[in-house]
Amino acid sequence: MQKYENGANRVSISRLIQFCEALDVPPSQVLDGLSTARQPKADPLQPLRTERGVRLAKAWDRLDPKKQVAILNLIEETAGR
């Protein structure tokens, strides 16, 4: 079971039904809310691939580390982390 819990192996639908039967849980309850379409993972670096992002990165590199920390804290606090 651990290899399934960790996501190392995928569980086939027939195996999932066997688990549900053993646990006396309807398969619909386990599958409820799952999307059938795979969602692409968001690219966290996409905002830096814009003109504004490039300007920000260049200016960031010119700041001393203490100012970088202060600005990062300000941004995170303003954005609500």
Buried (B, 14 or more C-beta within 10 A) or exposed (E): EEEEEEEEEEBEEEEBBEBBEEEEEEEEEBEEEEEEEEEEEEEEEEEEEEEEEEEEEEEEEEEEEEEEEEEEEEEEEEEEE
